Amino acid sequence: MTKPRALIVDDEPDIRELLAITLERMNLEVTAAATLETAIHALRSGSFDLCLTDMRLPDGDGLDLVQWIQTHAPQTPVAVITAHGNVETAVRALKLGAFDFISKPLDIAALRKLITATLKLGESSPKNGQPPRIKLSGQSRAMEQLREMIARVARSQAPVHIYGESGTGKELVAHLIHDAGVRRDGPFVPVNCGAIPSELMESELFGHKKGSFTGAIADKQGLIQSAEGGTLFLDEIADLPLHMQVKLLRVIQEKRVRPVGESKEIPIDVRILSATHKNLAAQVADGKFREDLFYRINVIEIRVPPLRERREDIDELVQSILARLAPQIGNDALHLTEAARRALRDYHFPGNVRELENVLERAATLCVNDAIDVGDLQLRPKVTQTDTSISSTVAPGEPLGDALEDIERDAIVRALEQTRYNKTKAAELLGMTFRSLRYRIKKLGIE
Ligand SMILES: Nc1ncnc2c1ncn2[C@@H]1O[C@H](COP(=O)(O)OP(=O)(O)OP(=O)(O)O)[C@@H](O)[C@H]1O
């Protein structure tokens, strides 16, 4: 079997030797270059399975080489060696298409992991030609572009930030990036940053040592470490408290974690994907999100469009959701009437694909004779100014207090349904705090 070929580019002979020995021990055939020019010459005269380049070269810099490779040898994955703590360069390299980066002083174990991951890029995906575990439905141009983007970012280790309205499929996209990439055999660990109480956040994410605080009765591994070799998906990252943002930044920069109560740091090999339905740039402008962390997690950005911007996908989504529901409810003859189809195509879907799933699930249990009709869908009219105008809903003689409570109850129930009973998101939608929503829910007897 032919050995994979690696090109290493560094002007320091000691580093070249260290890299060459490490890679040769991993059974790679190594070509070494000390300058940008010799590296380009080598790339022109043969093909390589990977390239590892230092940033500072006597006749140019590593970024030039990353760019050259993207244009002339895009099939060759390239990783860069950056000076310790030089995040800016690492981010620029990743944005230009580098697969990953490693900082000096070189940690041999980390280097080996990086090389192994890079070589996996050449393997066919998914594993053993199996069909993908999950699928993105829809043939609209927007979905096609999303699929292309997923395939592209799956070839890199760069942090990706996914944004879009609630229920558009951000977590699904994160999962697909994981499944299509070299980490697909490792774990995919989703974490909802908005759902972990602030005081437990550090121990949940970083883990803790036994006895480090009251209640820490045993050592506990954190979520970040449990994603070792795989992907950590930080959902609702905008909800991460500021003190945790600082700690997360360190994790990303240093690729190390320190569990609570532990004296030493543990190296980690985790790809970080994140998502939010909020405007993270606006959160930065408001001082609610650290700019340095924003810059670090947002190396590549993916927007998932709302369903109303790709109505042509609705029919296919309906088909795949009904096909999934059929075995659950023991009915594979379920279908939509033409009027119901039209109603769905015209609907504004504030809760996006998740709302479509909920609508169909409810309709499937309500409908008679296997045919889902408009009435079974129970679509909610668009909320307009007049919908909430009191005068139109208070009947003459009705006590004002009761009428107001009805309006409030209705608005809260609607917000809860739209957000799939996520109170944090429902509170946001209603423009009130989580605490006051919880209070109103109790007072109005909604639960
Ligand atoms: N294009 C799609 N094809 C098939 N299913 C989809 C698609 N988009 C979304 N879904 C489904 O819709 C539901 C909501 O998706 P997901 O949880 O990924 O949304 P989200 O944007 O992460 O939501 P939130 O912001 O509330 O966390 C899931 O069940 C998901 O599988």
The ligand as a Gaussian input file, in Angstrom:
#p B3LYP/6-31G(d) Opt

LIG

0 1
 N      -34.749000      20.959000       6.299000
 C      -35.224000      20.109000       7.209000
 N      -35.518000      18.841000       6.879000
 C      -36.021000      17.971000       7.771000
 N      -36.283000      18.285000       9.054000
 C      -36.012000      19.522000       9.457000
 C      -35.461000      20.499000       8.566000
 N      -35.291000      21.637000       9.251000
 C      -35.709000      21.405000      10.500000
 N      -36.139000      20.134000      10.640000
 C      -36.699000      19.520000      11.870000
 O      -37.354000      20.563000      12.590000
 C      -37.176000      20.408000      13.991000
 C      -36.500000      21.654000      14.542000
 O      -35.168000      21.686000      14.087000
 P      -33.954000      22.114000      15.028000
 O      -34.167000      21.646000      16.433000
 O      -32.706000      21.720000      14.347000
 O      -34.183000      23.690000      14.974000
 P      -33.376000      24.857000      15.696000
 O      -33.225000      25.929000      14.695000
 O      -32.132000      24.280000      16.320000
 O      -34.394000      25.314000      16.819000
 P      -34.126000      26.181000      18.157000
 O      -33.621000      27.516000      17.744000
 O      -35.477000      26.274000      18.776000
 O      -33.148000      25.392000      18.985000
 C      -36.342000      19.143000      14.175000
 O      -37.186000      18.064000      14.457000
 C      -35.653000      18.983000      12.831000
 O      -35.324000      17.646000      12.580000

